[in-house]
Amino acid sequence: MKKQTVGGLPGKVLGMLADLMLKLQNGVITPGQLARFLKKENPFEKGGFSEITAGWEGFYKKFFGKEYDFSDVVIPERPNVGRWRLLIIADLTLEQLYAKCKEQFKCWRWTDDDLDKKVAWNERDAKNGAYAIWVKDETEADENLKDLSANDIKSKGITTETLAEHLIHELKYFDETGEHLDIKNVTLCAGSRYGDGYVPSVDWHSSLDRMDVDRYYPDSADGHRRSRQTVS
């Protein structure tokens, strides 16, 4: 007896799709688990991304006292070449992030004004929910992006860390290693802009043993000023 099909799909497959929709509606399967399944990952496997997202939940609980569930955060495809680190970005203000860094180690910034009012544009933000990005897992910013200004980065269509993303990156790196990013060079946060058009930057000022949040003109570039490419 010929199997019944609808639109070229066997009835059994349609039944499974209907069951999947019901499970999504009832929360038995989360959108994040479905996304991992579509990427041919085991959505229920302990370890892998589930272990990483749990680690990030613990990070935000430890430093900010906030309970997050990142099981639904869609993990972008990891680049095949090089070492990459996954960052999960939650909706926290720049003032909260800077203050938390200052609790852990010495910090300096170029202005006493509210950073959230100073920064007028970000390539991405977490206002509509947490998200994940990949960045190079290196102490120094990307070697291949040295001598490129923020305007050069924009004209080439390269996506790079925002100021919020880099402060989270620094805090997570310090929590894991007790060390700091940007010991020899400066990370140009070309994914953000201050209201006057200048570009935020972050580096570790070794002689003063502190993290500096500064700014540069969007057309300026040199070999020690480098952005960090992101994949989202």
C-alpha positions in Angstrom: 0.0 0.0 0.0 1.4 3.4 -1.1 2.3 5.7 1.8 0.3 8.9 2.0 2.3 12.1 1.4 1.4 15.8 1.6 3.5 18.3 -0.4 6.0 15.5 -1.0 6.4 14.8 2.8 5.3 11.5 4.3 2.5 11.6 6.8 4.8 10.3 9.5 7.1 13.3 9.0 4.2 15.7 9.1 3.1 14.2 12.4 6.6 14.7 13.8 6.6 18.3 12.7 3.2 18.8 14.4 4.6 17.2 17.5 7.6 19.5 17.4 5.4 22.6 17.1 3.4 21.5 20.1 6.6 20.9 22.2 7.9 24.3 21.2 4.6 26.0 22.2 4.6 24.2 25.6 8.2 24.8 26.3 9.2 21.2 26.3 11.8 22.0 23.6 13.3 25.5 23.6 14.1 27.5 20.5 17.8 27.3 21.5 17.7 23.5 21.5 16.0 23.5 18.1 18.7 25.9 16.8 21.4 23.5 18.0 19.7 20.5 16.5 19.5 22.3 13.1 23.2 22.8 13.3 23.6 19.1 13.8 24.6 19.5 17.4 23.1 17.4 20.2 20.7 19.9 21.9 20.6 17.9 25.1 24.2 16.9 25.4 26.1 17.8 28.6 29.3 19.6 27.6 30.0 21.5 24.5 28.0 24.7 24.1 25.6 23.8 27.0 28.6 23.7 29.3 29.9 27.0 28.0 26.5 28.7 28.3 26.2 27.4 31.9 29.6 28.9 32.6 28.4 32.3 31.4 25.3 32.0 33.6 27.6 31.5 36.5 29.8 34.4 35.5 26.9 36.9 35.5 25.6 35.5 38.8 29.0 35.8 40.4 29.8 39.3 39.3 26.3 41.0 38.9 24.1 38.8 41.1 21.7 38.3 38.1 20.1 35.0 37.1 20.2 34.4 33.4 19.0 31.4 31.3 21.1 31.3 28.1 19.8 28.0 26.8 17.9 29.9 24.1 20.8 32.0 22.9 21.6 31.1 19.3 25.3 30.2 19.0 26.8 31.4 15.7 28.9 29.1 13.6 32.4 28.9 14.9 35.1 29.9 12.3 37.2 27.0 11.1 40.6 28.8 11.3 42.3 30.0 14.4 41.5 30.0 18.1 38.2 31.6 19.0 36.4 32.4 22.3 32.6 32.5 22.7 31.3 35.6 24.5 27.7 35.8 25.7 26.5 39.4 26.1 23.8 40.3 28.5 21.9 43.6 28.8 24.1 45.5 31.2 25.0 49.2 31.1 28.5 50.5 30.4 28.4 52.1 33.9 27.7 48.7 35.5 30.5 47.0 33.5 33.1 49.7 34.2 32.2 49.8 37.9 32.5 46.0 38.1 35.9 46.1 36.4 36.9 48.8 38.9 36.0 46.6 41.8 38.4 43.9 40.5 41.4 46.1 39.5 42.5 49.7 39.0 40.7 51.5 36.2 40.9 54.9 34.5 38.6 56.6 31.9 38.9 59.7 29.9 35.6 61.2 31.2 33.7 61.4 34.5 30.4 61.6 32.6 28.0 58.7 32.3 29.5 56.3 29.7 26.0 55.3 28.5 25.3 58.9 27.6 28.7 59.4 26.0 28.4 56.3 23.7 25.8 57.2 21.0 26.1 54.1 18.7 26.8 50.4 19.0 27.0 47.9 16.2 25.1 45.4 18.5 23.5 45.6 21.9 21.6 43.2 24.2 18.5 45.4 24.8 16.3 42.9 23.0 17.9 39.9 24.6 21.3 38.3 25.2 23.4 37.2 22.2 26.6 35.4 21.5 29.6 36.3 19.4 33.0 34.7 18.6 36.2 36.6 19.1 39.8 35.6 18.7 41.1 33.9 21.8 44.3 36.0 22.1 45.6 38.4 24.7 46.3 41.1 22.1 43.9 42.4 19.5 44.0 41.1 15.9 47.4 41.4 14.3 45.8 41.6 10.8 43.8 44.7 11.8 46.7 46.8 12.9 47.2 50.1 11.1 43.5 50.3 10.3 41.4 53.1 11.6 37.8 52.7 12.6 36.7 54.3 9.3 38.9 51.7 7.5 37.2 48.9 9.4 33.8 50.2 8.5 34.6 50.7 4.8 35.8 47.1 4.7 32.6 45.8 6.3 34.4 44.1 9.2 32.4 43.6 12.4 34.4 44.3 15.6 33.9 44.4 19.3 31.8 47.1 20.9 32.9 48.8 24.1 30.4 46.7 26.2 31.6 43.5 24.6 35.2 44.3 25.3 34.6 45.2 28.9 32.8 41.8 29.3 35.7 40.1 27.5 38.2 41.7 29.8 36.3 40.8 33.0 35.8 37.2 31.9 39.4 36.8 30.9 40.6 38.2 34.2 38.2 35.9 36.1 39.6 32.9 34.3 43.3 33.8 34.2 44.0 36.5 36.7 45.6 38.3 33.8 44.6 41.1 31.5 44.0 41.7 27.8 45.8 44.4 25.7 49.2 44.3 27.6 51.2 45.5 24.6 48.6 47.0 22.3 45.3 48.9 22.4 41.9 47.4 21.4 40.0 49.9 19.3 36.4 49.2 19.9 35.3 50.1 16.4 31.9 48.6 17.0 31.0 51.7 19.1 31.1 55.5 18.7 31.0 58.3 21.2 28.5 61.1 20.5 31.3 63.3 19.2 32.3 60.7 16.6 35.4 59.5 18.5 36.0 55.7 18.9 36.3 54.0 22.3 39.5 52.1 23.1 40.6 49.9 26.0 44.1 48.8 27.0 46.1 47.6 30.1 48.4 50.4 31.2 51.2 48.2 32.5 53.3 50.9 34.1 50.4 52.2 36.1 48.9 48.7 36.6 45.4 49.7 35.4 42.8 49.3 32.6 42.3 52.5 30.6 39.2 53.4 28.7 40.2 56.1 26.2 39.2 57.4 22.7 40.7 58.0 19.3 39.7 60.0 16.2 37.9 57.6 13.7 40.5 58.3 11.0 43.6 57.7 13.1 45.6 54.5 13.0 48.9 52.9 14.0 50.5 49.6 14.6 49.6 49.4 18.3 46.0 50.2 17.8 44.0 47.2 16.6 40.3 46.1 16.5 39.0 42.6 17.5 36.9 41.0 14.8 33.6 39.4 15.8 31.5 36.6 14.3 27.9 36.7 15.1 
